[in-house]
Amino acid sequence: MHLIPASDEQRVCPICFADNHCGVDRSGGCWCFHEIIPARLLDEIQKDWRMTACICIQCVLAFKGQNATDPKIDGIP
């Protein structure tokens, strides 16, 4: 499988605007390939940033930590 290298814009978290450490161009793929990103967190992304870059692991973990008692955290209704 050939992976397309991430551009500079794709390496910016659409929530905190820090480096998202995207690994899409690595042989093992990006860390987010193995992580469940909560649907409610995805909803927090500005519409023009959606589907353009990965959310960073710090934002994902912070969101999950703030919502740890919510049974809907992993996008399950």
Rosetta silent file (secondary structure, phi, psi, omega in degrees, C-alpha in Angstrom):
SEQUENCE: MHLIPASDEQRVCPICFADNHCGVDRSGGCWCFHEIIPARLLDEIQKDWRMTACICIQCVLAFKGQNATDPKIDGIP
SCORE:     score description
SCORE:     0.000 S_00000001
   1 L     0.000  131.552  178.040    0.000    0.000    0.000 S_00000001
   2 L   -95.889  124.223  179.373    1.360    3.443   -0.951 S_00000001
   3 L  -101.380  138.242  179.825    0.689    6.164    1.599 S_00000001
   4 L   -84.720  128.673  179.145    0.511    9.828    0.599 S_00000001
   5 L   -60.960  143.669  178.190    2.727   12.078    2.737 S_00000001
   6 L   -74.564  139.431  176.521    0.876   14.542    4.941 S_00000001
   7 L   -80.438  172.198  178.440    1.146   18.195    3.969 S_00000001
   8 L   -58.610  -39.949  179.851    2.023   20.941    6.459 S_00000001
   9 H   -65.523  -34.270 -179.307   -1.688   21.776    6.825 S_00000001
  10 H   -74.232  -12.984 -179.244   -2.504   18.142    7.563 S_00000001
  11 H   -92.547    6.434 -179.491    0.021   18.112   10.404 S_00000001
  12 E  -107.959  126.783  178.016   -1.905   20.738   12.394 S_00000001
  13 L   -64.030  128.799 -178.812   -4.558   19.648   14.885 S_00000001
  14 L   -74.489   -0.498  177.981   -7.871   21.277   13.894 S_00000001
  15 L  -105.132  -52.921 -176.967   -8.755   21.813   17.560 S_00000001
  16 L  -103.751   -9.990  178.869   -5.625   23.161   19.283 S_00000001
  17 L    65.882   19.254  173.634   -3.607   23.970   16.109 S_00000001
  18 L   -91.027  172.689  176.099   -0.503   22.217   17.487 S_00000001
  19 E   -61.195  127.634 -179.110    1.455   19.525   15.620 S_00000001
  20 L   -91.871    0.615  179.312   -0.764   16.426   15.468 S_00000001
  21 L    54.534   42.704  179.425    2.199   14.096   14.839 S_00000001
  22 L   -59.319  132.818  179.839    0.445   12.609   11.827 S_00000001
  23 L  -118.910   23.898 -176.292    2.070    9.369   10.764 S_00000001
  24 L   -58.555  -27.950 -178.722    0.033    8.644    7.655 S_00000001
  25 L   -91.378    6.812  176.252    3.214    8.516    5.574 S_00000001
  26 L   -91.542  154.918 -177.407    4.892    5.974    7.903 S_00000001
  27 L   -61.653  -31.622  179.587    4.812    2.274    7.137 S_00000001
  28 L   -85.635   -5.144 -178.925    2.814    1.547   10.307 S_00000001
  29 L    82.596  178.802 -178.127    0.325    4.317    9.570 S_00000001
  30 L   -78.204  151.610  177.480   -0.865    7.092   11.796 S_00000001
  31 H   -56.782  -31.070 -175.535   -1.527    6.598   15.508 S_00000001
  32 H   -71.765  -13.864  176.839   -5.154    7.576   14.854 S_00000001
  33 H   -64.625  -21.718 -174.596   -5.678    4.437   12.741 S_00000001
  34 H  -113.739   14.377 -175.885   -5.714    2.525   16.044 S_00000001
  35 L  -124.235  138.678  173.337   -7.663    5.010   18.163 S_00000001
  36 L   -85.049  121.443  178.904  -11.391    5.567   18.493 S_00000001
  37 L   -98.696  116.713 -177.534  -12.077    9.256   17.992 S_00000001
  38 L   -59.038  136.864  179.949  -15.333   10.198   19.748 S_00000001
  39 H   -58.405  -36.804 -179.849  -18.013   11.549   17.409 S_00000001
  40 H   -66.471  -30.294  175.963  -18.713   14.409   19.824 S_00000001
  41 H   -71.496  -42.155  177.455  -15.077   15.480   19.581 S_00000001
  42 H   -59.745  -34.161  179.029  -15.241   15.424   15.790 S_00000001
  43 L   -65.746  -19.640 -179.513  -18.305   17.662   16.031 S_00000001
  44 L   -79.677   -9.806 -179.115  -16.154   20.311   17.741 S_00000001
  45 L   -77.465  134.753  175.780  -14.038   20.824   14.609 S_00000001
  46 L   -56.796  143.047 -174.501  -14.850   23.928   12.573 S_00000001
  47 H   -55.591  -39.434 -177.849  -16.616   22.897    9.365 S_00000001
  48 H   -74.429   -9.173  177.144  -13.849   24.163    7.061 S_00000001
  49 H  -101.154  -10.528 -176.388  -11.268   22.057    8.974 S_00000001
  50 L   -64.903  139.375  177.483  -13.263   18.795    8.957 S_00000001
  51 L    63.072   24.513  178.529  -11.711   15.858    7.116 S_00000001
  52 L  -113.356  -24.615 -176.857   -8.502   17.797    6.466 S_00000001
  53 L  -158.192  158.606  176.923   -6.238   16.750    9.356 S_00000001
  54 L   -74.404  145.104  167.674   -5.972   14.470   12.386 S_00000001
  55 L   -74.942  142.579 -179.232   -6.877   15.664   15.847 S_00000001
  56 L   -73.497  156.561 -178.481   -3.778   15.371   18.055 S_00000001
  57 H   -62.005  -32.479  179.425   -3.558   12.648   20.683 S_00000001
  58 H   -63.187  -42.438  178.380   -3.435   15.294   23.449 S_00000001
  59 H   -67.875  -39.313  178.888   -6.868   16.652   22.413 S_00000001
  60 H   -63.621  -48.741 -178.513   -8.313   13.136   22.101 S_00000001
  61 H   -66.623  -38.855  177.954   -7.040   12.083   25.539 S_00000001
  62 H   -62.795  -44.368  179.162   -8.112   15.372   27.153 S_00000001
  63 H   -62.372  -45.945  179.895  -11.613   15.007   25.704 S_00000001
  64 H   -63.997  -37.889  178.522  -11.870   11.400   26.836 S_00000001
  65 H   -66.409  -38.703  179.599  -10.598   12.345   30.302 S_00000001
  66 H   -71.520  -22.251 -175.721  -13.156   15.141   30.662 S_00000001
  67 L  -119.599   27.946 -172.458  -15.932   12.793   29.576 S_00000001
  68 L   -60.536  -27.535 -178.170  -14.736    9.567   31.220 S_00000001
  69 L   -92.520    1.271 -178.460  -18.098    8.822   32.869 S_00000001
  70 L   -87.342  116.927 -179.749  -20.108    9.344   29.667 S_00000001
  71 L   -66.717  -13.006 -178.804  -21.153    5.984   28.126 S_00000001
  72 L   -93.934    9.499 -171.379  -21.491    7.714   24.736 S_00000001
  73 L   -59.415  -35.689 -176.775  -17.828    8.779   24.646 S_00000001
  74 L   -94.472   25.292  175.872  -16.754    6.474   21.817 S_00000001
  75 L    81.838    9.629  178.759  -19.553    7.509   19.513 S_00000001
  76 L   -92.344  120.389 -177.279  -21.944    4.784   20.628 S_00000001
  77 L   -64.147    0.000    0.000  -25.445    6.235   21.108 S_00000001
